[in-house]
Amino acid sequence: MSNLPPAPPVPPSAYGDVPDRLHRGADAAIGCALGLLELVALAVCVVVWPFIDLFELDPQAPQHPYVFWHYAPAIAVLGGVVVIVGLVAIKGGAPITAVSQLLMALLVGAVLVLGSVAQQHDDDKFRSAPEPTCRALIAPPVPPAAPASTPDHSMTRPGFAVICQTEARQHMATDT
């Protein structure tokens, strides 16, 4: 034993409550682990699954385009799981996990919205256009009316006539 006096007692609030710090560490670890797992699941839904689904070694096989609508339900389910886990984290008093789940829910929502917008754009671009109801026919150029004394060497622009198909059909029906 030594002749040193004992150290004075340290109040518990000086270094914080140890169990509270342990809970924050566990909360941060769970938040990071869940975020990592959800990022992997999102990458599988957006990149790996379509790659495996559309991968073909046969060059003669028909090519299928990437369609976001096939994978959107899986991404939406992932978003639902993220929201439920976030609500459980809020109720359980885990603020770090709740914030990480909020950020992950925003990311999943952004992927859904941007993917839907891009797919809608592709759907509109490749949708077949309706058959036109009218067509333009280019008529031969009309020579200008010039006086005989002064020759006019300018050409007039060719005119065009618009013939509606319904009118043409009516004329064809009356002719027969």
Protein Blocks (a to p, Z undefined) as FASTA:
>chain_A
ZZbdcdddddfklnopfklmmmmmmmmmmmmmmmmmmmmmmmmmmmmmmmmmmgcfblkb
ccddddfklmmmmmmmmmmmmmmmmmmmmmnopaklmmmmmmmmmmmmmmmmmmmmmmmm
mmmmmpccdddfbdcdddddddddddfklccfbdcddddddddfklmmmmmmmmZZ
